[in-house]
Amino acid sequence: MPFNLTKKYNDLLDLLGMSERERTESLRRIFNRDIENNPAFTFNGKPIYPTPREDGQIAMENLFNHLTRKEVDKETHHREFDMSRSQRLHWIRHHIE
């Protein structure tokens, strides 16, 4: 799993063949490094951070789910894992920088 931390833009993350737990752990490492624990994650000199939802859902968890899952039911806002989004998660930092 740590090999995904070495991937550079525009390679895709290797997620095929991983269990759901392994995949989430690998993606979480990328997310933590590039977004959650990155004090330089700014745009036009202003820090980028998610705002909490009204239902009290943790903001970073909500952002992680948005970046790695797609909405499959607009009524219930149910989201499911999206391979193509997840394979490009590390591209976000490159585009922001």
DSSP file (Angstrom, degrees, kcal/mol; ACC not computed):
  #  RESIDUE AA STRUCTURE BP1 BP2  ACC     N-H-->O    O-->H-N    N-H-->O    O-->H-N    TCO  KAPPA ALPHA  PHI   PSI    X-CA   Y-CA   Z-CA
    1    1 A M    >         0   0    0      0, 0.0     3,-1.8     0, 0.0     4,-0.3   0.000 360.0 360.0 360.0 -39.5    0.0    0.0    0.0
    2    2 A P  G >   +     0   0    0      0, 0.0     3,-1.6     0, 0.0     4,-0.4   0.716 360.0  79.2 -61.9 -16.8    2.7    2.6    0.7
    3    3 A F  G >  S+     0   0    0      1,-0.3     3,-1.3     2,-0.2     4,-0.3   0.782  81.4  65.8 -62.1 -24.4    3.8    2.4   -2.9
    4    4 A N  G X  S+     0   0    0     -3,-1.8     3,-1.2     1,-0.3    -1,-0.3   0.788  89.1  66.6 -66.5 -25.4    0.9    4.7   -3.8
    5    5 A L  G <  S+     0   0    0     -3,-1.6    -1,-0.3    -4,-0.3    -2,-0.2   0.698  97.7  54.6 -67.1 -17.9    2.6    7.4   -1.8
    6    6 A T  G <  S+     0   0    0     -3,-1.3    -1,-0.2    -4,-0.4    -2,-0.2   0.519  81.9 114.8 -93.0  -6.1    5.4    7.4   -4.4
    7    7 A K    <   -     0   0    0     -3,-1.2     2,-0.3    -4,-0.3     6,-0.1  -0.375  51.1-155.9 -67.4 142.0    3.1    8.0   -7.4
    8    8 A K    >   -     0   0    0      4,-0.1     3,-2.7    -2,-0.1     2,-0.3  -0.758  33.7 -56.4-114.4 161.1    3.5   11.2   -9.3
    9    9 A Y  T 3  S+     0   0    0      1,-0.3     3,-0.1    -2,-0.3    79,-0.0  -0.537 120.4  20.0 -62.9 131.9    1.1   13.2  -11.4
   10   10 A N  T 3  S+     0   0    0     -2,-0.3    -1,-0.3     1,-0.3     2,-0.1  -0.620  97.3 102.4-112.9  30.6   -0.2   11.9  -13.9
   11   11 A D  S <  S-     0   0    0     -3,-2.7     2,-0.3     1,-0.1    -1,-0.3  -0.441  70.8-120.3 -70.3 155.3    0.2    8.2  -12.9
   12   12 A L        -     0   0    0     -2,-0.1    76,-0.2    -3,-0.1    75,-0.1  -0.769  26.7-107.6 -96.3 146.2   -2.8    6.5  -11.6
   13   13 A L        -     0   0    0     74,-2.1     2,-0.9    -2,-0.3     3,-0.2  -0.422  31.0-118.2 -67.1 146.7   -2.9    5.0   -8.1
   14   14 A D        +     0   0    0      1,-0.2   -10,-0.1   -13,-0.1    -1,-0.1  -0.798  56.8 141.3 -90.0 105.9   -2.8    1.2   -7.9
   15   15 A L    >   +     0   0    0     -2,-0.9     3,-1.5     3,-0.0    -1,-0.2   0.522  30.9 110.3-121.1 -14.8   -6.0    0.1   -6.2
   16   16 A L  T 3  S+     0   0    0      1,-0.2     3,-0.1    -3,-0.2    -2,-0.0  -0.378  81.8  22.7 -66.3 142.6   -7.0   -3.0   -8.1
   17   17 A G  T 3  S+     0   0    0      1,-0.3     2,-0.3    -2,-0.1    -1,-0.2   0.421  95.0 121.9  83.0  -1.2   -6.7   -6.2   -6.2
   18   18 A M    <   -     0   0    0     -3,-1.5    -1,-0.3     1,-0.1     2,-0.1  -0.672  64.8-118.0 -91.6 148.3   -6.9   -4.5   -2.8
   19   19 A S     >  -     0   0    0     -2,-0.3     4,-2.8    -3,-0.1     5,-0.2  -0.335  35.4-102.6 -71.4 166.6   -9.6   -5.2   -0.2
   20   20 A E  H  > S+     0   0    0      1,-0.2     4,-2.4     2,-0.2     5,-0.2   0.900 124.0  50.0 -59.7 -40.8  -11.9   -2.4    0.7
   21   21 A R  H  > S+     0   0    0      2,-0.2     4,-2.3     1,-0.2    -1,-0.2   0.926 112.6  45.7 -64.1 -45.9  -10.0   -1.9    4.0
   22   22 A E  H  > S+     0   0    0      2,-0.2     4,-2.5     1,-0.2    -2,-0.2   0.905 113.4  50.3 -63.3 -42.2   -6.6   -1.8    2.2
   23   23 A R  H  X S+     0   0    0     -4,-2.8     4,-2.6     2,-0.2     5,-0.2   0.926 111.8  47.0 -63.1 -45.9   -7.9    0.5   -0.5
   24   24 A T  H  X S+     0   0    0     -4,-2.4     4,-2.6    -5,-0.2    -1,-0.2   0.906 112.4  50.4 -63.2 -42.2   -9.4    3.0    2.1
   25   25 A E  H  X S+     0   0    0     -4,-2.3     4,-1.8     2,-0.2    -2,-0.2   0.910 112.0  47.3 -63.1 -42.9   -6.1    2.9    4.1
   26   26 A S  H  X S+     0   0    0     -4,-2.5     4,-1.6     2,-0.2    -2,-0.2   0.930 115.0  45.2 -64.8 -46.0   -4.1    3.6    1.0
   27   27 A L  H  X S+     0   0    0     -4,-2.6     4,-2.7     1,-0.2    -2,-0.2   0.872 109.8  55.7 -65.6 -36.8   -6.3    6.5   -0.1
   28   28 A R  H  X S+     0   0    0     -4,-2.6     4,-3.0    -5,-0.2     5,-0.2   0.877 104.3  53.7 -64.6 -37.2   -6.5    7.9    3.4
   29   29 A R  H  X S+     0   0    0     -4,-1.8     4,-2.2     2,-0.2    -1,-0.2   0.917 111.3  45.5 -62.2 -43.0   -2.7    8.1    3.4
   30   30 A I  H  X S+     0   0    0     -4,-1.6     4,-2.8     2,-0.2     5,-0.3   0.942 114.5  48.3 -63.8 -47.6   -2.7   10.1    0.2
   31   31 A F  H  X>S+     0   0    0     -4,-2.7     4,-2.6     1,-0.2     5,-1.7   0.915 112.4  48.2 -60.1 -46.1   -5.5   12.3    1.5
   32   32 A N  I  <>S+     0   0    0     -4,-3.0     5,-2.7     3,-0.2    -1,-0.2   0.919 115.8  44.2 -62.7 -44.0   -3.8   13.0    4.8
   33   33 A R  I  <5S+     0   0    0     -4,-2.2    -2,-0.2    -5,-0.2    -1,-0.2   0.938 124.0  32.3 -65.8 -47.8   -0.5   13.8    3.2
   34   34 A D  I  <5S+     0   0    0     -4,-2.8    -2,-0.2    -5,-0.2    -3,-0.2   0.766 136.6   5.3 -85.8 -27.7   -1.8   16.0    0.4
   35   35 A I  I ><5S+     0   0    0     -4,-2.6     3,-1.1    -5,-0.3    -3,-0.2   0.737 122.8  43.4-124.1 -64.9   -4.9   17.7    2.0
   36   36 A E  I 3 <S+     0   0    0     -5,-1.7    -4,-0.2     1,-0.3    -3,-0.1   0.892 125.3  29.5 -63.7 -43.6   -5.7   17.1    5.7
   37   37 A N  T 3 <S+     0   0    0     -5,-2.7    -1,-0.3    -6,-0.3    -5,-0.1   0.095  94.9 106.3-104.0  22.5   -2.2   17.5    7.1
   38   38 A N    X   -     0   0    0     -3,-1.1     3,-1.6     1,-0.1    -4,-0.0  -0.855  44.2-174.9-107.1 101.0   -0.8   19.9    4.5
   39   39 A P  T 3  S+     0   0    0      0, 0.0    -1,-0.1     0, 0.0    -3,-0.0   0.702  85.4  61.0 -67.7 -16.5   -0.5   23.4    5.8
   40   40 A A  T 3   +     0   0    0     -3,-0.1     2,-1.9     1,-0.1    -2,-0.0   0.276  68.3 119.0 -92.0  11.3    0.5   24.6    2.4
   41   41 A F    <   +     0   0    0     -3,-1.6     7,-2.5    -6,-0.2     2,-0.3  -0.571  47.0 134.5 -79.4  84.4   -2.9   23.5    0.9
   42   42 A T  E     -A   47   0A   0     -2,-1.9     2,-0.4     5,-0.3    -2,-0.0  -0.875  47.2-151.1-132.9 160.7   -3.9   27.0   -0.3
   43   43 A F  E >  S-A   46   0A   0      3,-2.7     3,-1.8    -2,-0.3    54,-0.1  -0.989  86.6  -8.8-134.8 126.1   -5.3   28.8   -3.3
   44   44 A N  T 3  S-     0   0    0     -2,-0.4    -1,-0.1     1,-0.3     0, 0.0   0.857 131.1 -56.5  53.1  37.9   -4.4   32.4   -3.9
   45   45 A G  T 3  S+     0   0    0      1,-0.2    -1,-0.3     0, 0.0    -3,-0.0   0.469 116.0 112.2  78.8   1.6   -2.8   32.5   -0.5
   46   46 A K  E <  S-A   43   0A   0     -3,-1.8    -3,-2.7     1,-0.0    -1,-0.2  -0.906  72.0-112.2-110.9 135.4   -5.9   31.4    1.3
   47   47 A P  E     -A   42   0A   0      0, 0.0     2,-0.6     0, 0.0    -5,-0.3  -0.337  24.6-137.5 -64.9 142.5   -6.1   28.0    3.1
   48   48 A I        +     0   0    0     -7,-2.5    -7,-0.1   -13,-0.1     0, 0.0  -0.896  37.8 150.9-101.4 123.9   -8.5   25.5    1.6
   49   49 A Y        -     0   0    0     -2,-0.6     2,-0.1    10,-0.0   -13,-0.0  -0.991  42.8-108.2-151.0 148.0  -10.6   23.6    4.2
   50   50 A P        -     0   0    0      0, 0.0     9,-0.1     0, 0.0    10,-0.1  -0.421  26.9-128.1 -77.8 151.9  -14.0   22.1    4.1
   51   51 A T        -     0   0    0      8,-0.1     2,-0.0    -2,-0.1     0, 0.0  -0.780  32.2-104.7 -95.2 143.7  -17.0   23.5    6.0
   52   52 A P        -     0   0    0      0, 0.0     6,-0.1     0, 0.0     2,-0.1  -0.329  34.9-115.9 -67.1 148.3  -18.9   21.2    8.3
   53   53 A R    >   -     0   0    0      4,-0.9     3,-1.7     1,-0.1     6,-0.1  -0.396  23.6-111.6 -78.8 161.4  -22.3   20.0    7.2
   54   54 A E  T 3  S+     0   0    0      1,-0.3    -1,-0.1     2,-0.1     0, 0.0   0.790 115.5  62.7 -64.3 -28.0  -25.5   20.9    9.1
   55   55 A D  T 3  S-     0   0    0      1,-0.1    -1,-0.3     2,-0.0    -2,-0.0   0.424 117.9-110.1 -80.5   4.6  -25.9   17.3   10.2
   56   56 A G    <   +     0   0    0     -3,-1.7    -2,-0.1     1,-0.2     3,-0.1   0.528  60.2 160.9  84.4   5.9  -22.6   17.6   12.2
   57   57 A Q        -     0   0    0      1,-0.1    -4,-0.9     2,-0.1    -1,-0.2  -0.360  53.7 -95.7 -62.1 138.6  -20.7   15.2    9.9
   58   58 A I     >  -     0   0    0      1,-0.1     4,-2.2    -6,-0.1     5,-0.2  -0.350  32.4-137.4 -59.4 129.9  -17.0   15.6   10.3
   59   59 A A  H  > S+     0   0    0      1,-0.2     4,-2.3     2,-0.2     5,-0.2   0.887  98.3  46.7 -62.4 -45.6  -15.8   18.0    7.6
   60   60 A M  H  > S+     0   0    0      2,-0.2     4,-2.7     1,-0.2    -1,-0.2   0.886 112.5  50.7 -67.3 -37.6  -12.6   16.2    6.5
   61   61 A E  H  > S+     0   0    0      2,-0.2     4,-2.4     1,-0.2    -1,-0.2   0.899 110.2  50.8 -65.1 -39.0  -14.4   12.8    6.4
   62   62 A N  H  X S+     0   0    0     -4,-2.2     4,-2.0     2,-0.2    -2,-0.2   0.908 111.4  47.5 -63.1 -43.3  -17.1   14.4    4.3
   63   63 A L  H  X S+     0   0    0     -4,-2.3     4,-2.2     2,-0.2    -2,-0.2   0.917 110.5  51.8 -64.8 -44.0  -14.4   15.7    1.9
   64   64 A F  H  X S+     0   0    0     -4,-2.7     4,-1.2     1,-0.2    -2,-0.2   0.926 111.3  47.9 -58.2 -45.6  -12.6   12.4    1.7
   65   65 A N  H  X S+     0   0    0     -4,-2.4     4,-1.4     1,-0.2    -1,-0.2   0.875 110.7  51.7 -64.1 -37.6  -15.9   10.6    0.9
   66   66 A H  H  < S+     0   0    0     -4,-2.0    -1,-0.2     1,-0.2    -2,-0.2   0.887 111.3  47.1 -65.4 -38.9  -16.7   13.2   -1.8
   67   67 A L  H  < S+     0   0    0     -4,-2.2    -1,-0.2     1,-0.2    -2,-0.2   0.687 122.5  33.0 -78.9 -18.5  -13.3   12.8   -3.4
   68   68 A T  H  < S+     0   0    0     -4,-1.2    14,-2.3    -3,-0.2     2,-0.3   0.442 116.1  52.0-117.5  -2.6  -13.3    9.0   -3.5
   69   69 A R  E  <  -B   81   0B   0     -4,-1.4     2,-0.4    12,-0.3    12,-0.2  -0.920  65.2-140.8-133.2 157.5  -17.0    8.2   -4.0
   70   70 A K  E     -B   80   0B   0     10,-2.7    10,-2.4    -2,-0.3     2,-0.4  -0.904  29.5-106.0-118.4 151.2  -19.8    9.2   -6.4
   71   71 A E  E     +B   79   0B   0     -2,-0.4     8,-0.3     8,-0.2     3,-0.2  -0.595  36.2 172.2 -75.5 126.3  -23.4    9.9   -5.6
   72   72 A V  E    S+     0   0B   0      6,-2.9     2,-0.4    -2,-0.4     7,-0.2   0.576  71.7  40.0-109.0 -15.8  -25.6    7.0   -6.7
   73   73 A D  E  >> -B   78   0B   0      5,-1.3     4,-1.8     1,-0.1     5,-0.9  -0.896  60.6-169.7-137.5 106.5  -28.9    8.2   -5.2
   74   74 A K  T  45S+     0   0    0     -2,-0.4    -1,-0.1     1,-0.2    -3,-0.0   0.787  86.8  56.5 -66.8 -28.0  -29.7   11.9   -5.3
   75   75 A E  T  45S+     0   0    0      1,-0.2    -1,-0.2     2,-0.0    -2,-0.0   0.933 122.5  23.0 -70.3 -46.2  -32.6   11.5   -2.9
   76   76 A T  T  45S-     0   0    0      2,-0.1    -2,-0.2    -3,-0.0    -1,-0.2   0.514  99.3-128.4 -97.4  -7.0  -30.7    9.9   -0.1
   77   77 A H  T  <5 +     0   0    0     -4,-1.8     2,-0.2     1,-0.2    -3,-0.2   0.781  44.8 172.5  61.3  28.8  -27.3   11.3   -1.1
   78   78 A H  E   < -B   73   0B   0     -5,-0.9    -6,-2.9    -7,-0.1    -5,-1.3  -0.514  13.8-160.1 -69.9 132.9  -25.9    7.7   -0.9
   79   79 A R  E     -B   71   0B   0     -8,-0.3     2,-0.3    -2,-0.2    -8,-0.2  -0.905   7.6-166.3-118.7 144.8  -22.3    7.5   -2.3
   80   80 A E  E     -B   70   0B   0    -10,-2.4   -10,-2.7    -2,-0.4     0, 0.0  -0.920  39.4 -78.9-127.3 155.0  -20.4    4.5   -3.5
   81   81 A F  E     -B   69   0B   0     -2,-0.3     2,-0.5   -12,-0.2   -12,-0.3  -0.198  40.5-157.8 -52.7 135.8  -16.7    3.9   -4.2
   82   82 A D     >  -     0   0    0    -14,-2.3     4,-2.3     1,-0.2     5,-0.2  -0.955   6.1-163.6-122.5 109.8  -15.6    5.4   -7.5
   83   83 A M  H  > S+     0   0    0     -2,-0.5     4,-2.6     1,-0.2     5,-0.2   0.906  88.2  51.4 -60.3 -45.8  -12.4    3.8   -8.9
   84   84 A S  H  > S+     0   0    0      1,-0.2     4,-0.6     2,-0.2    -1,-0.2   0.892 112.7  45.1 -65.6 -39.3  -11.7    6.5  -11.5
   85   85 A R  H >4 S+     0   0    0      1,-0.2     3,-1.0     2,-0.2    -1,-0.2   0.937 114.9  48.9 -63.8 -46.4  -12.0    9.4   -8.9
   86   86 A S  H >< S+     0   0    0     -4,-2.3     3,-1.5   -18,-0.3     4,-0.3   0.859 103.6  58.5 -66.0 -37.5   -9.9    7.5   -6.4
   87   87 A Q  H 3< S+     0   0    0     -4,-2.6   -74,-2.1     1,-0.3    -1,-0.3   0.711 111.2  44.1 -66.0 -18.4   -7.1    6.6   -8.8
   88   88 A R  T X< S+     0   0    0     -3,-1.0     3,-1.9    -4,-0.6     4,-0.5   0.219  77.1 112.6-108.7  13.0   -6.6   10.4   -9.4
   89   89 A L  T X  S+     0   0    0     -3,-1.5     3,-1.2     1,-0.3     4,-0.4   0.867  75.1  55.3 -55.5 -40.4   -6.8   11.5   -5.8
   90   90 A H  T 3> S+     0   0    0     -4,-0.3     4,-0.8     1,-0.2    -1,-0.3   0.573  91.8  74.1 -73.2  -7.6   -3.1   12.6   -5.7
   91   91 A W  H <> S+     0   0    0     -3,-1.9     4,-2.2     1,-0.2    -1,-0.2   0.763  80.4  73.1 -72.7 -25.0   -3.7   14.8   -8.7
   92   92 A I  H <> S+     0   0    0     -3,-1.2     4,-2.5    -4,-0.5     5,-0.2   0.924  95.0  49.2 -57.8 -48.2   -5.5   17.4   -6.6
   93   93 A R  H  > S+     0   0    0     -4,-0.4     4,-2.7     1,-0.2    -1,-0.2   0.911 109.4  52.9 -58.9 -42.9   -2.4   18.6   -4.9
   94   94 A H  H  < S+     0   0    0     -4,-0.8    -1,-0.2     1,-0.2    -2,-0.2   0.917 111.7  45.3 -59.5 -44.2   -0.6   19.0   -8.2
   95   95 A H  H  < S+     0   0    0     -4,-2.2    -1,-0.2     1,-0.2    -2,-0.2   0.868 113.6  49.0 -70.4 -36.6   -3.4   21.1   -9.6
   96   96 A I  H  <        0   0    0     -4,-2.5    -2,-0.2     1,-0.2    -1,-0.2   0.913 360.0 360.0 -68.7 -42.2   -3.7   23.3   -6.5
   97   97 A E     <        0   0    0     -4,-2.7    -1,-0.2    -5,-0.2    -2,-0.2   0.502 360.0 360.0 -71.9 360.0    0.1   23.9   -6.3
